[in-house]
Amino acid sequence: MNSIFLRIYAGMLLAVLLVGTFSYGMVQLINGYRSDVYRERMAHGTFYLMAKGLQRQGSATEREARRELLSRLLGAEILLQPEDQVELTYRERLDLEQGLVVMRLNQAESFADIFYQLPGEPVYIQTRMDKVSEQQARATALLLLDELAQYPLSEWDTEFARISKRFGYPLARVPMDTLRLDGEQRQRLARREVVLVLDEGATRARSSVMVYAPIGNTGEVLVLGPLALFDWMPLEMSVLVGVLGLSAMGLATYFLVRPLQTRLRKLDAAVRQLGSGNLDARADVSGPDAIGQLGLTFNGMTEHIRRLIESQREMTRAVSHELRTPVARLRFGLEMLADCDAADERRSKLDELDGDIEQLDELIDEILTFARLEEGTPTIDFKPVDMHDLFGQIQRQIDPIKGDLILRDITDWSQWDEEARLAEGEERYLHRILQNLVTNALRYARQEITLCYRVQQGMAVMEVGDDGPGIPENERERIFKPFARLDKSRHRASGGYGLGLSIVQRIVEWHGGRIEVGSSEQGGALFRVSWPREQRAGHVLGEQR
């Protein structure tokens, strides 16, 4: 995935899915616990009153009658189970011993088994409910009134406060005339009926139920509630989930962006080092994305700048050395010319000076050519080049200057059709390669120079060999350096400035190829140039090194 946008987008999408899944699971887990606590808290007061009523019965018959009465009030079968007949977990027994209500939810069949221990007795109240209805609310109110009836009126306030602590919702006793009820609801209270009022809020979480039950002839009404419905997403949980979600997304974003930021910092540090003059600075930001490509381009650029500067320094030293000899000869020639009186001698000295000036022109031309090639890799227009025609051109151009040397093309062109003779490249550059190699061979060949062309494993190959002294293996790399010559003592005899092979090497690299030096069959040097016969759009010099 090379696109930074796609990488970050995919990472963020994955992070959203993971955070969403985690948040949903966390909400479900927390709400599972909250709903259990909510149900047990809402049921605790009712079962406490049931247990108190059962324990007031003096005999087993009375207790059984009370049990049946409770079953009718709640609309569910109430059982009294001995401790040894109920299978409970350790945690459930511990909760029951502490006076708590235990609920076992069966989500598949939509019912709940509820257990409560009679205080101080090894007996459990057990019932199964499949829904919470208006009947249970009325039963709770009646049980509370029945419990208060067991005490003198003077003790009601104390007992009412004690009982209220057992309920998970508010309990109150208020005068009937202070209630905000409609006429029908007041008439029902006058008939000693229990009234349920649903207070519907803007959302389900804000809705609640109020239960009103008249307290005898006291003029007071027992008020249970508000009994709030279970809120699956309270504000506190919403805030918590939001904060955790944003924190997780921030963390995910940090881990997604941090590698990119680190690589950009490395690239910035490399740029700063290069700006301060450190040509060995490299950006270690490898990767298939845009930053990795930028790093490769920067490293290639740095290498190219370093090579250009080194080449410039080397050229400056070499040029100063190469210019010293012809300039010294010119100065000496001018001094000699001043002492010449005869016209013939003066003419001879002028011819020698003219030769030195021509040599300077040739040197400057070679230097300018090499400098132009060192400026950078040009955009090469690769086109099919007929190698047979190219070899013919070189032979015709070299023929006037080869003297007694034999220039022989040993390629059997008769076996090549017109298509097979084609190789892609820039014709003027391929011509310069072959011309420089042949010119170099002319300086050192004794009798013969051979040319050969062939195609090998998709590579176009041309060879130039001679029967000269050859090139030692330990010197074959050095000859491609600018102004390098193996035998300086024979420079004047052979000519040349040591730039021809450097120019050849640079052009070969542009074509995505390589140049090798070996020994020819005649015992001299053999230069072999190979490059892809079918080229791609272009070559970057930094990639070839």
MILO-880254 format. One line per field, with one value per residue (C-alpha): residue number from 1; residue in one letter; chain; x, y, z. Coordinates in nm, 2 decimals, padded with zeros to 4 digits. Layout:
REM residues N
k [NUM|...] $
r [a|...] $
c [A|...] $
x [X|...] $
y [Y|...] $
z [Z|...] $
***
This chain:
REM residues 545
k [1|2|3|4|5|6|7|8|9|10|11|12|13|14|15|16|17|18|19|20|21|22|23|24|25|26|27|28|29|30|31|32|33|34|35|36|37|38|39|40|41|42|43|44|45|46|47|48|49|50|51|52|53|54|55|56|57|58|59|60|61|62|63|64|65|66|67|68|69|70|71|72|73|74|75|76|77|78|79|80|81|82|83|84|85|86|87|88|89|90|91|92|93|94|95|96|97|98|99|100|101|102|103|104|105|106|107|108|109|110|111|112|113|114|115|116|117|118|119|120|121|122|123|124|125|126|127|128|129|130|131|132|133|134|135|136|137|138|139|140|141|142|143|144|145|146|147|148|149|150|151|152|153|154|155|156|157|158|159|160|161|162|163|164|165|166|167|168|169|170|171|172|173|174|175|176|177|178|179|180|181|182|183|184|185|186|187|188|189|190|191|192|193|194|195|196|197|198|199|200|201|202|203|204|205|206|207|208|209|210|211|212|213|214|215|216|217|218|219|220|221|222|223|224|225|226|227|228|229|230|231|232|233|234|235|236|237|238|239|240|241|242|243|244|245|246|247|248|249|250|251|252|253|254|255|256|257|258|259|260|261|262|263|264|265|266|267|268|269|270|271|272|273|274|275|276|277|278|279|280|281|282|283|284|285|286|287|288|289|290|291|292|293|294|295|296|297|298|299|300|301|302|303|304|305|306|307|308|309|310|311|312|313|314|315|316|317|318|319|320|321|322|323|324|325|326|327|328|329|330|331|332|333|334|335|336|337|338|339|340|341|342|343|344|345|346|347|348|349|350|351|352|353|354|355|356|357|358|359|360|361|362|363|364|365|366|367|368|369|370|371|372|373|374|375|376|377|378|379|380|381|382|383|384|385|386|387|388|389|390|391|392|393|394|395|396|397|398|399|400|401|402|403|404|405|406|407|408|409|410|411|412|413|414|415|416|417|418|419|420|421|422|423|424|425|426|427|428|429|430|431|432|433|434|435|436|437|438|439|440|441|442|443|444|445|446|447|448|449|450|451|452|453|454|455|456|457|458|459|460|461|462|463|464|465|466|467|468|469|470|471|472|473|474|475|476|477|478|479|480|481|482|483|484|485|486|487|488|489|490|491|492|493|494|495|496|497|498|499|500|501|502|503|504|505|506|507|508|509|510|511|512|513|514|515|516|517|518|519|520|521|522|523|524|525|526|527|528|529|530|531|532|533|534|535|536|537|538|539|540|541|542|543|544|545] $
r [m|n|s|i|f|l|r|i|y|a|g|m|l|l|a|v|l|l|v|g|t|f|s|y|g|m|v|q|l|i|n|g|y|r|s|d|v|y|r|e|r|m|a|h|g|t|f|y|l|m|a|k|g|l|q|r|q|g|s|a|t|e|r|e|a|r|r|e|l|l|s|r|l|l|g|a|e|i|l|l|q|p|e|d|q|v|e|l|t|y|r|e|r|l|d|l|e|q|g|l|v|v|m|r|l|n|q|a|e|s|f|a|d|i|f|y|q|l|p|g|e|p|v|y|i|q|t|r|m|d|k|v|s|e|q|q|a|r|a|t|a|l|l|l|l|d|e|l|a|q|y|p|l|s|e|w|d|t|e|f|a|r|i|s|k|r|f|g|y|p|l|a|r|v|p|m|d|t|l|r|l|d|g|e|q|r|q|r|l|a|r|r|e|v|v|l|v|l|d|e|g|a|t|r|a|r|s|s|v|m|v|y|a|p|i|g|n|t|g|e|v|l|v|l|g|p|l|a|l|f|d|w|m|p|l|e|m|s|v|l|v|g|v|l|g|l|s|a|m|g|l|a|t|y|f|l|v|r|p|l|q|t|r|l|r|k|l|d|a|a|v|r|q|l|g|s|g|n|l|d|a|r|a|d|v|s|g|p|d|a|i|g|q|l|g|l|t|f|n|g|m|t|e|h|i|r|r|l|i|e|s|q|r|e|m|t|r|a|v|s|h|e|l|r|t|p|v|a|r|l|r|f|g|l|e|m|l|a|d|c|d|a|a|d|e|r|r|s|k|l|d|e|l|d|g|d|i|e|q|l|d|e|l|i|d|e|i|l|t|f|a|r|l|e|e|g|t|p|t|i|d|f|k|p|v|d|m|h|d|l|f|g|q|i|q|r|q|i|d|p|i|k|g|d|l|i|l|r|d|i|t|d|w|s|q|w|d|e|e|a|r|l|a|e|g|e|e|r|y|l|h|r|i|l|q|n|l|v|t|n|a|l|r|y|a|r|q|e|i|t|l|c|y|r|v|q|q|g|m|a|v|m|e|v|g|d|d|g|p|g|i|p|e|n|e|r|e|r|i|f|k|p|f|a|r|l|d|k|s|r|h|r|a|s|g|g|y|g|l|g|l|s|i|v|q|r|i|v|e|w|h|g|g|r|i|e|v|g|s|s|e|q|g|g|a|l|f|r|v|s|w|p|r|e|q|r|a|g|h|v|l|g|e|q|r] $
c [A|A|A|A|A|A|A|A|A|A|A|A|A|A|A|A|A|A|A|A|A|A|A|A|A|A|A|A|A|A|A|A|A|A|A|A|A|A|A|A|A|A|A|A|A|A|A|A|A|A|A|A|A|A|A|A|A|A|A|A|A|A|A|A|A|A|A|A|A|A|A|A|A|A|A|A|A|A|A|A|A|A|A|A|A|A|A|A|A|A|A|A|A|A|A|A|A|A|A|A|A|A|A|A|A|A|A|A|A|A|A|A|A|A|A|A|A|A|A|A|A|A|A|A|A|A|A|A|A|A|A|A|A|A|A|A|A|A|A|A|A|A|A|A|A|A|A|A|A|A|A|A|A|A|A|A|A|A|A|A|A|A|A|A|A|A|A|A|A|A|A|A|A|A|A|A|A|A|A|A|A|A|A|A|A|A|A|A|A|A|A|A|A|A|A|A|A|A|A|A|A|A|A|A|A|A|A|A|A|A|A|A|A|A|A|A|A|A|A|A|A|A|A|A|A|A|A|A|A|A|A|A|A|A|A|A|A|A|A|A|A|A|A|A|A|A|A|A|A|A|A|A|A|A|A|A|A|A|A|A|A|A|A|A|A|A|A|A|A|A|A|A|A|A|A|A|A|A|A|A|A|A|A|A|A|A|A|A|A|A|A|A|A|A|A|A|A|A|A|A|A|A|A|A|A|A|A|A|A|A|A|A|A|A|A|A|A|A|A|A|A|A|A|A|A|A|A|A|A|A|A|A|A|A|A|A|A|A|A|A|A|A|A|A|A|A|A|A|A|A|A|A|A|A|A|A|A|A|A|A|A|A|A|A|A|A|A|A|A|A|A|A|A|A|A|A|A|A|A|A|A|A|A|A|A|A|A|A|A|A|A|A|A|A|A|A|A|A|A|A|A|A|A|A|A|A|A|A|A|A|A|A|A|A|A|A|A|A|A|A|A|A|A|A|A|A|A|A|A|A|A|A|A|A|A|A|A|A|A|A|A|A|A|A|A|A|A|A|A|A|A|A|A|A|A|A|A|A|A|A|A|A|A|A|A|A|A|A|A|A|A|A|A|A|A|A|A|A|A|A|A|A|A|A|A|A|A|A|A|A|A|A|A|A|A|A|A|A|A|A|A|A|A|A|A|A|A|A|A|A|A|A|A|A|A|A|A|A|A|A|A|A|A|A|A|A|A|A|A|A|A|A|A|A|A|A|A|A|A|A|A|A|A|A|A] $
x [00.00|00.21|-00.04|00.00|-00.36|-00.48|-00.26|-00.38|-00.74|-00.73|-00.56|-00.82|-01.10|-00.96|-00.91|-01.28|-01.39|-01.18|-01.27|-01.64|-01.64|-01.45|-01.69|-02.00|-01.86|-01.77|-02.12|-02.28|-02.07|-02.12|-02.50|-02.52|-02.39|-02.59|-02.92|-02.86|-02.80|-03.10|-03.34|-03.21|-03.24|-03.59|-03.70|-03.52|-03.79|-04.07|-03.90|-03.80|-04.16|-04.26|-04.00|-04.11|-04.48|-04.39|-04.19|-04.48|-04.69|-04.69|-04.75|-04.67|-05.04|-05.04|-04.72|-04.86|-05.17|-04.95|-04.74|-05.06|-05.18|-04.84|-04.86|-05.20|-05.08|-04.77|-04.93|-04.64|-04.59|-04.41|-04.21|-04.04|-03.74|-03.51|-03.15|-03.03|-03.28|-03.16|-02.85|-02.66|-02.31|-02.08|-02.13|-02.51|-02.50|-02.28|-02.52|-02.82|-02.66|-02.60|-02.97|-02.95|-03.18|-03.03|-03.16|-03.09|-03.18|-03.27|-03.24|-03.34|-03.67|-03.73|-03.78|-03.59|-03.56|-03.55|-03.42|-03.43|-03.34|-03.57|-03.36|-03.20|-03.36|-03.22|-03.52|-03.53|-03.81|-03.81|-04.03|-04.01|-04.12|-04.14|-04.24|-04.27|-04.63|-04.87|-04.98|-04.63|-04.63|-04.97|-04.86|-04.56|-04.78|-05.02|-04.73|-04.58|-04.92|-04.96|-04.61|-04.69|-05.02|-04.83|-04.71|-04.88|-04.94|-04.69|-04.41|-04.50|-04.25|-03.96|-04.07|-04.13|-03.78|-03.63|-03.83|-03.74|-03.38|-03.46|-03.60|-03.41|-03.65|-03.80|-04.09|-04.30|-04.62|-04.80|-05.14|-05.39|-05.48|-05.12|-05.11|-05.14|-05.39|-05.69|-06.05|-06.07|-05.74|-05.86|-06.19|-05.99|-05.79|-06.11|-06.23|-05.91|-05.76|-05.39|-05.32|-05.03|-04.93|-04.69|-04.49|-04.36|-04.05|-03.90|-03.70|-03.75|-03.47|-03.66|-03.99|-04.09|-04.38|-04.55|-04.75|-05.01|-05.19|-05.43|-05.33|-05.65|-05.85|-05.54|-05.58|-05.23|-05.12|-04.83|-04.62|-04.37|-04.14|-04.05|-03.96|-03.72|-03.70|-03.36|-03.14|-02.92|-02.70|-02.69|-02.50|-02.21|-02.16|-02.20|-01.93|-01.70|-01.75|-01.68|-01.37|-01.23|-01.32|-01.15|-00.85|-00.83|-00.87|-00.60|-00.37|-00.44|-00.38|-00.05|00.08|-00.03|00.14|00.44|00.63|00.57|00.68|00.99|01.09|01.02|01.24|01.52|01.48|01.49|01.80|01.97|01.87|02.02|02.34|02.36|02.30|02.58|02.82|02.81|02.80|02.79|02.44|02.19|01.82|01.73|01.36|01.32|00.97|00.73|00.53|00.59|00.83|01.04|01.05|01.15|01.43|01.56|01.55|01.73|02.00|02.04|02.07|02.32|02.53|02.51|02.61|02.90|03.02|02.99|03.19|03.45|03.47|03.50|03.78|03.96|03.90|04.03|04.35|04.38|04.31|04.57|04.82|04.72|04.73|05.07|05.26|05.11|05.12|05.49|05.56|05.38|05.58|05.91|05.81|05.74|06.07|06.24|06.04|06.18|06.53|06.46|06.59|06.54|06.20|06.20|06.30|06.03|05.77|05.87|05.83|05.49|05.38|05.49|05.30|04.99|05.01|05.03|04.72|04.54|04.62|04.48|04.16|04.13|04.18|03.93|03.68|03.72|03.69|03.38|03.23|03.30|03.17|02.85|02.80|02.87|02.59|02.33|02.14|01.96|01.63|01.73|01.50|01.54|01.48|01.58|01.93|02.06|02.39|02.51|02.48|02.65|02.95|02.97|02.97|03.26|03.46|03.42|03.51|03.82|03.95|04.13|04.32|04.39|04.71|04.85|04.63|04.36|04.00|03.80|03.44|03.42|03.04|02.86|02.59|02.46|02.29|02.11|01.78|01.68|01.49|01.76|02.02|01.81|01.89|01.72|01.93|02.02|02.20|02.44|02.55|02.60|02.80|03.02|03.08|03.20|03.40|03.58|03.66|03.80|04.00|04.14|04.24|04.41|04.66|04.78|04.71|05.01|04.84|04.47|04.15|03.84|03.48|03.20|02.83|02.59|02.28|02.31|02.02|01.83|02.14|02.29|02.67|02.95|03.32|03.63|03.96|04.32|04.65|04.83|05.00|04.67|04.57|04.67|04.39|04.48|04.45|04.12|03.91|04.13|04.13|03.77|03.86|03.90|04.25|04.38|04.65|04.84|05.17|05.23|05.56|05.39|05.12|05.29|05.32|04.97|04.79|04.46|04.38|04.23|03.87|03.74|03.68|03.51|03.27|03.20|03.13|02.89|02.69|02.67|02.53|02.26|02.16|02.13|02.43|02.79|03.13|03.39|03.76|03.93|04.19|04.14|04.23|04.52|04.66|04.56|04.27|03.91|03.63|03.29|02.98|02.63|02.30|01.93|01.82|01.47|01.48|01.24|01.14|01.47|01.74|01.84|02.21|02.18|01.99|02.27|02.54] $
y [00.00|00.29|00.57|00.74|00.85|00.50|00.37|00.62|00.58|00.20|00.23|00.47|00.25|-00.05|00.16|00.28|-00.08|-00.20|00.09|00.05|-00.32|-00.27|00.01|-00.20|-00.50|-00.28|-00.11|-00.45|-00.59|-00.29|-00.28|-00.65|-00.58|-00.26|-00.43|-00.71|-00.46|-00.26|-00.56|-00.68|-00.33|-00.28|-00.63|-00.61|-00.42|-00.64|-00.96|-00.82|-00.74|-01.09|-01.25|-01.04|-01.14|-01.51|-01.51|-01.36|-01.67|-01.89|-02.23|-02.41|-02.39|-02.01|-01.98|-02.19|-01.97|-01.67|-01.82|-01.87|-01.52|-01.38|-01.59|-01.44|-01.09|-01.11|-01.32|-01.57|-01.90|-01.83|-02.13|-02.19|-02.41|-02.56|-02.47|-02.82|-02.84|-02.53|-02.54|-02.22|-02.09|-01.98|-01.62|-01.66|-01.81|-01.53|-01.27|-01.44|-01.46|-01.09|-01.02|-00.95|-01.07|-01.31|-01.32|-01.58|-01.44|-01.68|-01.46|-01.74|-01.81|-01.45|-01.53|-01.48|-01.70|-01.49|-01.61|-01.45|-01.60|-01.57|-01.38|-01.63|-01.94|-02.19|-02.14|-01.95|-01.77|-01.87|-01.75|-01.73|-01.41|-01.36|-00.99|-00.69|-00.58|-00.34|-00.62|-00.65|-00.27|-00.29|-00.59|-00.41|-00.12|-00.35|-00.54|-00.21|-00.11|-00.45|-00.42|-00.07|-00.21|-00.44|-00.14|00.13|00.46|00.63|00.41|00.44|00.72|00.51|00.19|00.37|00.51|00.17|00.00|00.27|00.18|-00.16|-00.02|00.09|00.38|00.66|00.60|00.88|00.95|01.26|01.42|01.33|01.69|01.78|01.53|01.65|01.39|01.40|01.34|00.97|00.90|01.07|00.87|00.55|00.65|00.72|00.37|00.24|00.13|00.14|00.39|00.37|00.68|00.68|00.99|00.99|01.20|01.31|00.98|00.64|00.70|01.00|00.81|00.68|00.51|00.65|00.42|00.57|00.37|00.52|00.46|00.37|00.67|00.87|01.10|01.02|00.84|00.61|00.71|00.47|00.62|00.75|00.41|00.50|00.27|00.12|00.36|00.17|00.47|00.72|01.05|00.93|00.62|00.82|01.05|00.76|00.58|00.90|00.99|00.63|00.62|00.95|00.85|00.52|00.70|00.95|00.66|00.48|00.80|00.86|00.51|00.56|00.90|00.84|00.62|00.88|01.16|00.97|00.91|01.28|01.38|01.15|01.31|01.66|01.57|01.44|01.76|01.97|01.77|01.81|02.18|02.21|02.05|01.68|01.51|01.17|01.24|00.98|00.95|00.61|00.62|00.31|00.21|00.18|00.49|00.86|00.92|00.62|00.73|01.08|00.93|00.73|01.05|01.24|00.98|00.96|01.34|01.35|01.08|01.27|01.60|01.42|01.26|01.59|01.78|01.51|01.50|01.88|01.87|01.60|01.77|02.10|01.93|01.73|02.03|02.24|01.96|01.90|02.28|02.32|02.14|02.31|02.65|02.60|02.50|02.81|03.03|02.86|02.89|03.26|03.31|03.12|03.31|03.64|03.52|03.40|03.63|03.40|03.39|03.01|02.95|03.20|03.02|02.68|02.82|02.96|02.62|02.46|02.73|02.67|02.30|02.37|02.60|02.32|02.08|02.33|02.35|01.97|01.95|02.22|02.05|01.72|01.90|02.08|01.75|01.57|01.85|01.86|01.49|01.52|01.78|01.50|01.23|01.37|01.26|01.00|00.95|00.57|00.46|00.16|00.20|-00.01|-00.14|-00.25|00.11|00.24|00.01|00.12|00.49|00.44|00.25|00.52|00.80|00.62|00.50|00.84|00.84|00.48|00.47|00.12|-00.03|-00.28|-00.20|-00.52|-00.60|-00.97|-00.97|-01.20|-00.95|-01.19|-01.40|-01.10|-00.98|-00.61|-00.65|-00.84|-00.56|-00.31|-00.21|00.06|00.36|00.72|00.70|00.99|00.86|00.50|00.65|00.84|00.52|00.33|00.62|00.68|00.31|00.28|00.60|00.47|00.14|00.33|00.47|00.14|-00.12|-00.26|-00.39|-00.47|-00.35|-00.57|-00.48|-00.73|-00.71|-00.97|-01.02|-01.22|-01.28|-00.98|-00.75|-00.58|-00.63|-00.46|-00.53|-00.34|-00.53|-00.46|-00.63|-00.37|-00.42|-00.48|-00.35|-00.52|-00.65|-00.42|-00.11|-00.19|00.00|00.31|00.37|00.50|00.78|01.13|01.21|00.86|00.71|00.40|00.50|00.88|00.84|00.75|01.02|01.24|00.95|00.81|01.14|01.16|01.32|01.04|01.15|00.93|00.62|00.83|00.97|00.62|00.49|00.77|00.72|00.34|00.40|00.62|00.33|00.10|-00.10|-00.18|-00.17|-00.44|-00.46|-00.79|-00.94|-00.99|-01.30|-01.09|-01.04|-00.67|-00.50|-00.59|-00.34|-00.50|-00.27|-00.43|-00.26|-00.37|-00.42|-00.31|00.00|00.13|00.50|00.62|00.55|00.74|00.74|00.69|00.37|00.22|00.26] $
z [00.00|-00.13|-00.07|00.27|00.26|00.20|00.48|00.73|00.62|00.65|00.99|01.11|00.98|01.16|01.47|01.45|01.42|01.71|01.93|01.84|01.91|02.24|02.34|02.26|02.45|02.75|02.75|02.74|03.02|03.24|03.17|03.24|03.59|03.63|03.53|03.78|04.05|03.94|03.95|04.28|04.43|04.30|04.43|04.77|04.96|04.84|04.93|05.27|05.35|05.23|05.46|05.75|05.70|05.67|05.98|06.18|06.12|06.43|06.27|05.95|05.84|05.89|05.70|05.41|05.40|05.39|05.11|04.90|04.97|04.85|04.54|04.46|04.53|04.31|04.04|04.06|04.25|04.58|04.72|05.05|04.99|05.26|05.22|05.13|04.84|04.65|04.43|04.47|04.39|04.66|04.56|04.56|04.91|05.04|04.90|05.05|05.39|05.37|05.32|04.95|04.67|04.41|04.06|03.79|03.44|03.16|02.85|02.61|02.78|02.92|03.29|03.62|03.92|04.24|04.58|04.92|05.26|05.56|05.82|06.06|05.90|05.65|05.43|05.10|04.93|04.56|04.27|03.90|03.72|03.34|03.36|03.59|03.60|03.78|04.01|04.17|04.24|04.40|04.60|04.73|04.85|05.03|05.19|05.32|05.46|05.63|05.78|05.93|06.06|06.30|06.50|06.70|06.52|06.74|06.61|06.24|06.18|06.32|06.15|05.82|05.82|05.90|05.62|05.37|05.39|05.25|04.92|04.62|04.55|04.76|05.00|05.15|05.34|05.23|05.29|05.02|04.95|04.85|04.56|04.20|04.08|03.85|03.97|03.87|04.05|04.37|04.36|04.33|04.64|04.82|04.74|04.91|04.58|04.48|04.20|03.95|03.76|03.47|03.44|03.08|03.02|02.69|02.67|02.82|03.06|03.21|03.25|03.59|03.78|04.09|04.32|04.56|04.83|05.09|05.46|05.63|05.76|05.84|05.54|05.43|05.12|05.08|04.79|04.63|04.37|04.15|04.02|03.74|03.44|03.37|03.17|02.94|02.85|03.13|03.09|03.30|03.08|02.76|02.88|02.99|02.66|02.47|02.66|02.63|02.26|02.19|02.39|02.20|01.86|01.97|02.06|01.74|01.54|01.73|01.64|01.28|01.24|01.46|01.20|00.93|01.16|01.26|00.90|00.81|01.10|00.97|00.62|00.77|00.96|00.65|00.46|00.74|00.73|00.35|00.39|00.64|00.38|00.49|00.15|00.32|00.47|00.38|00.47|00.61|00.53|00.32|00.22|-00.08|00.00|-00.11|00.18|00.09|-00.27|-00.16|00.05|-00.24|-00.46|-00.19|-00.15|-00.52|-00.54|-00.25|-00.42|-00.75|-00.58|-00.40|-00.73|-00.92|-00.65|-00.64|-01.02|-01.02|-00.78|-00.97|-01.29|-01.15|-01.05|-01.37|-01.59|-01.41|-01.47|-01.84|-01.92|-01.77|-02.05|-02.36|-02.18|-02.09|-02.45|-02.58|-02.34|-02.44|-02.81|-02.78|-02.62|-02.90|-03.16|-03.02|-03.09|-03.44|-03.72|-04.02|-04.18|-04.23|-03.87|-03.75|-03.97|-03.82|-03.47|-03.55|-03.69|-03.36|-03.16|-03.38|-03.30|-02.93|-02.96|-03.15|-02.88|-02.62|-02.83|-02.83|-02.46|-02.39|-02.62|-02.43|-02.10|-02.20|-02.33|-02.01|-01.80|-02.00|-01.95|-01.57|-01.53|-01.50|-01.67|-01.98|-02.11|-02.37|-02.66|-02.71|-03.07|-03.27|-03.41|-03.70|-03.57|-03.91|-04.04|-03.72|-03.77|-04.13|-04.04|-03.79|-04.05|-04.30|-04.05|-03.92|-04.26|-04.34|-04.01|-03.94|-04.15|-04.19|-03.92|-04.02|-03.90|-03.94|-03.86|-03.78|-03.74|-03.99|-04.08|-04.35|-04.08|-03.94|-04.08|-04.07|-03.74|-03.56|-03.64|-03.44|-03.08|-02.88|-02.78|-02.86|-03.19|-03.14|-02.80|-02.93|-03.21|-02.96|-02.76|-03.06|-03.19|-02.86|-02.82|-03.18|-03.14|-02.82|-02.99|-03.27|-03.02|-02.90|-03.17|-03.36|-03.67|-03.63|-03.46|-03.46|-03.42|-03.33|-03.25|-03.11|-02.90|-02.58|-02.33|-02.44|-02.42|-02.72|-02.71|-02.91|-02.87|-02.98|-02.96|-03.06|-03.07|-02.85|-02.51|-02.33|-01.99|-01.66|-01.45|-01.15|-01.38|-01.55|-01.31|-01.30|-01.67|-01.65|-01.42|-01.58|-01.71|-01.62|-01.84|-01.78|-01.94|-01.92|-02.10|-02.42|-02.40|-02.66|-02.90|-02.86|-02.79|-02.58|-02.25|-02.05|-02.09|-02.37|-02.16|-01.88|-02.14|-02.27|-01.92|-01.85|-02.17|-02.11|-01.77|-01.92|-02.14|-01.84|-01.94|-01.84|-01.99|-01.92|-02.00|-02.09|-02.32|-02.69|-02.90|-03.04|-02.69|-02.66|-02.49|-02.54|-02.45|-02.42|-02.40|-02.33|-02.27|-02.29|-02.65|-02.55|-02.33|-02.07|-02.06|-01.91|-01.65|-01.34|-01.28|-00.91|-00.97|-01.18|-00.92] $
***
